[in-house]
Amino acid sequence: MKRFENKVVIITGGAAGIGKAASVKFASEGAAVAVWDVAEQAGIELVKQLTDNGGKAIFVKVDITNADSVSEAAKKVVSEFGRIDVLVNNAGITKDASFLKMTYEQWQKVIDVNLSGVFNCTKAVAPVMVEQKSGRIINTSSVVGLYGNFGQTNYVATKSGVIGMTKVWARELGRKGINVNAVAPGFIATEMVTTVPENILNGLKERTPLGRLGKPEDIANAYVFLASEEADFINGTVLSVDGGLVQ
């Protein structure tokens, strides 16, 4: 029997990058996957790929900055599958600039998606898990949320905030049968890094003892582990998946 047979998993930002790798991985482990994303065409194509391979999946177009949109999406998942076992708060954006050049718009947009979006999704899903007396919530932070990074005041603030929320929710929801943990990816080879100059990428590889950028599958594997029975006694932790990155 596959590890997530009869389990229902929501993945935000699930249509591309790390989220797509996670959607594929959970589906391969038997989960019914709800792909939440604003990218409708990519989401529909991914769901077709998953179902063509014998998996169960639905796509829901969701604006995670809008609490009503998220609430409706959660209701749709429960209506379709009857329960929610895992929420992976994976969606995120960057709008980088040095602090003195960062605009209020750049600040607020990243806060809205990366921090308020995580709050909105968890707020909509947690009551379902409380009623079930079981569930897993996995929040995506970042190594820069632990160490900081030049030009990312907004992004670092959100990823540090996600760690703080994870610690609080682990305390509040743990007694209700819900494990809450965070994953802090290092530098991962996704669509986001395609615009990064080669010399910068080489520098990142040099700072990583394993000598490479991470793959989306590396993070997907961490999500699957924390959502699995093997992680039953892990709660309130931050799992760094960064190849041993040296700051």
C-alpha positions, -999 to 999 in steps of 0.1 A, spaced: 0 0 0 13 35 -9 21 58 20 -7 83 12 -34 60 0 -68 75 9 -51 108 20 -60 142 6 -32 167 1 -35 205 -8 -4 221 -23 -5 258 -28 16 271 -58 13 235 -69 14 240 -107 51 248 -111 86 245 -96 87 229 -62 50 228 -59 47 208 -92 74 183 -80 55 179 -47 22 174 -66 38 146 -86 55 130 -56 24 129 -34 3 116 -63 28 88 -69 24 79 -32 -13 74 -37 -26 108 -24 -55 127 -39 -39 160 -47 -56 194 -48 -34 217 -69 -40 253 -58 -26 280 -80 -33 312 -99 -18 297 -131 -49 281 -145 -35 266 -177 -4 251 -160 -26 237 -132 -51 221 -156 -22 205 -176 -6 191 -145 -38 176 -132 -43 159 -166 -8 145 -163 -14 132 -129 -48 116 -137 -35 102 -170 -9 84 -149 -36 69 -127 -36 95 -99 -64 114 -83 -62 152 -86 -81 184 -91 -71 219 -99 -86 249 -80 -77 284 -91 -71 303 -59 -59 337 -49 -43 330 -15 -43 367 -7 -81 366 -7 -96 349 23 -129 343 5 -112 326 -24 -93 304 -1 -124 295 19 -143 285 -12 -113 264 -24 -112 245 9 -149 238 7 -144 225 -29 -117 200 -17 -139 187 11 -168 184 -12 -147 165 -38 -127 142 -14 -145 144 20 -115 154 40 -81 172 41 -51 154 56 -22 176 45 -17 213 37 15 223 21 18 261 21 43 262 -7 32 293 -28 55 323 -27 68 352 -47 99 375 -47 101 412 -55 137 420 -47 154 453 -41 178 468 -16 161 483 14 166 519 3 152 512 -32 124 489 -21 89 504 -28 59 501 -5 42 481 -33 71 456 -34 70 452 4 32 448 6 28 424 -23 53 399 -9 38 402 26 3 396 11 13 364 -7 40 349 14 27 357 49 -10 365 48 -15 338 22 -1 312 46 -24 325 73 -54 325 50 -49 289 38 -42 275 73 -72 294 87 -95 278 61 -80 242 64 -72 239 101 -109 236 113 -113 206 90 -83 189 105 -94 198 140 -128 181 134 -109 150 120 -85 152 150 -56 147 126 -36 165 100 -3 178 88 6 214 80 39 221 62 50 257 57 77 267 33 102 290 48 137 295 33 174 296 44 172 333 40 145 334 67 172 320 90 202 340 79 190 370 60 200 380 24 209 412 7 181 428 -13 153 407 3 139 427 32 103 418 22 110 381 14 132 375 45 105 391 67 79 367 54 100 336 56 111 345 92 74 352 99 64 318 86 89 301 110 73 321 139 37 310 128 49 274 126 62 275 162 29 290 174 6 266 155 26 236 166 18 245 202 -18 254 196 -28 227 171 -5 198 183 -29 190 211 -56 187 185 -38 160 165 -22 183 140 16 184 133 29 217 120 64 220 106 84 241 82 109 234 55 137 259 48 149 253 12 183 265 1 189 277 -34 168 254 -57 170 251 -95 135 263 -104 120 288 -129 129 315 -104 167 311 -109 166 312 -147 173 349 -147 202 347 -122 236 353 -139 258 322 -142 286 337 -121 261 342 -92 248 306 -96 284 293 -95 290 313 -63 260 297 -47 272 262 -57 306 270 -42 290 279 -9 271 246 -9 292 217 4 273 193 -19 285 214 -48 251 219 -66 218 237 -64 189 218 -50 164 201 -72 126 207 -67 124 170 -59 147 175 -29 122 197 -13 92 176 -24 109 146 -6 111 167 26 74 176 23 64 140 19 86 129 49 70 155 72 36 145 60 42 108 66 37 86 96 75 84 99 73 120 112 46 114 138 66 129 166 81 158 147 62 191 155 73 227 155 106 221 137 123 238 108 140 213 84 167 229 64 171 213 30 201 233 16 230 210 9 248 223 40 248 259 27 277 280 42 266 316 49 
